[in-house]
Amino acid sequence: MLTARARVQAAVGQLVASRSGERATVALFRSVARGQPTADSDVDLALVLPEEVSTEQRDAVVDELVDHVRSRTGNTAQVLVVDRAGLARMVAAGDPLARSWSSDALTLAGPALKHLLSEPAAGRPRTQPVDEGGRPVGEPVR
């Protein structure tokens, strides 16, 4: 019998990769990620999207994730959505949620969330010049 974490991994990883592309990250966190869920635990997912994803695309992915998790596991999914700039702001502010992701997040699709949290400007390419506020300027250096 599959564990709750294995069922979520199977249900979510491929879905997000096919709908949001390789630059989107989805990670499991809290009790299911730690292997400590109860029968009625929510499935907590962090969805980190590139800035160019439209609101409509984002909402469609979230709706599909929630439905997909419910149909495969019987549990409710809570999806926290942030773009990469928002993730950078969370890291810079010392947000407790971002700190918890660095220790217990389990990436299901896309670039590893723990890696995005440790990159300068939280997910921007290391070769991308940024201004004092962490916003990209100019073209990436190749």
C-alpha positions in Angstrom: 0.0 0.0 0.0 1.3 3.4 -0.9 2.0 6.0 1.8 0.2 9.3 1.7 3.4 11.0 0.5 3.9 8.5 -2.3 0.3 8.9 -3.5 0.7 12.7 -3.6 4.0 12.4 -5.4 2.5 10.2 -8.1 -0.6 12.4 -8.4 1.1 15.8 -8.5 4.6 15.6 -10.0 3.6 14.7 -13.5 0.6 16.9 -13.6 2.5 20.1 -12.7 5.4 19.3 -15.1 2.9 18.8 -18.0 0.9 21.9 -17.2 3.4 24.5 -16.0 6.6 23.6 -17.8 10.0 22.8 -16.4 10.5 26.2 -14.7 7.6 25.7 -12.3 8.2 24.1 -8.9 5.7 22.2 -6.8 6.8 21.0 -3.4 5.0 19.1 -0.6 5.4 20.5 2.9 4.2 20.1 6.5 2.8 16.8 7.8 2.6 14.8 4.6 6.1 15.8 3.5 7.4 14.8 7.0 5.6 11.4 6.7 3.4 12.3 9.7 -0.1 12.8 8.3 -3.4 11.9 9.9 -6.3 10.5 7.9 -7.7 14.0 7.5 -4.5 16.0 7.0 -4.5 18.6 4.3 -2.0 18.1 1.5 0.1 21.3 1.7 1.7 22.3 -1.6 4.0 25.2 -2.5 3.7 26.2 -6.1 6.5 28.5 -7.3 5.9 29.9 -10.8 7.9 32.1 -13.1 6.7 35.7 -13.3 5.5 35.3 -16.9 2.7 32.8 -15.9 -0.6 34.6 -16.3 -3.2 34.7 -13.6 -5.5 32.5 -15.7 -2.8 29.9 -16.1 -2.0 30.0 -12.4 -5.6 29.6 -11.4 -6.1 26.7 -13.8 -3.1 24.8 -12.4 -4.2 25.4 -8.8 -7.8 24.2 -9.6 -6.5 21.1 -11.3 -4.0 20.4 -8.5 -6.8 20.6 -5.9 -9.1 18.4 -7.9 -6.3 15.9 -8.7 -5.2 15.5 -5.1 -8.7 15.1 -3.9 -9.5 12.4 -6.5 -6.3 10.5 -5.9 -6.0 10.7 -2.1 -9.3 11.8 -0.7 -7.7 14.7 1.0 -8.0 18.4 0.6 -5.1 20.2 -1.0 -4.0 23.6 0.2 -1.8 25.3 -2.5 0.3 28.3 -1.6 1.3 30.1 -4.8 4.2 32.4 -5.1 6.2 33.7 -8.1 10.0 33.7 -7.9 10.1 37.4 -7.0 7.7 36.8 -4.1 9.9 33.9 -3.0 12.9 36.2 -3.0 11.0 38.6 -0.8 10.0 35.8 1.6 13.6 34.7 1.9 14.9 38.3 2.3 12.3 39.0 5.0 13.2 35.8 6.9 9.7 34.5 6.5 9.1 31.5 8.8 7.4 29.5 6.1 10.3 29.9 3.7 12.6 28.8 6.5 10.5 25.7 7.1 10.6 24.9 3.4 14.4 24.8 3.5 14.2 22.0 6.1 11.2 19.9 5.2 10.0 20.6 1.7 9.9 17.7 -0.8 10.0 18.8 -4.4 7.6 16.9 -6.6 8.3 18.7 -9.9 10.6 21.3 -11.4 13.7 22.9 -9.9 14.2 21.8 -6.2 12.6 24.3 -3.9 15.5 24.0 -1.4 17.8 25.1 -4.3 15.6 28.0 -5.2 15.6 29.2 -1.6 19.4 29.2 -1.5 20.0 31.0 -4.8 20.7 34.7 -4.9 17.3 36.5 -5.3 15.7 33.2 -4.6 15.6 31.5 -8.0 17.0 34.0 -10.4 19.9 32.8 -12.5 23.2 33.5 -10.8 24.3 35.3 -14.0 21.3 37.7 -14.1 22.3 41.2 -12.9 19.9 42.5 -10.3 19.4 46.0 -8.8 19.5 46.8 -5.0 15.9 45.5 -4.6 16.8 42.1 -6.2 14.9 42.9 -9.5 16.5 41.8 -12.7 18.2 44.4 -14.9 19.6 44.0 -18.4 20.1 40.7 -20.1 21.4 37.5 -18.4 25.1 37.1 -18.8 25.9 34.1 -20.9 
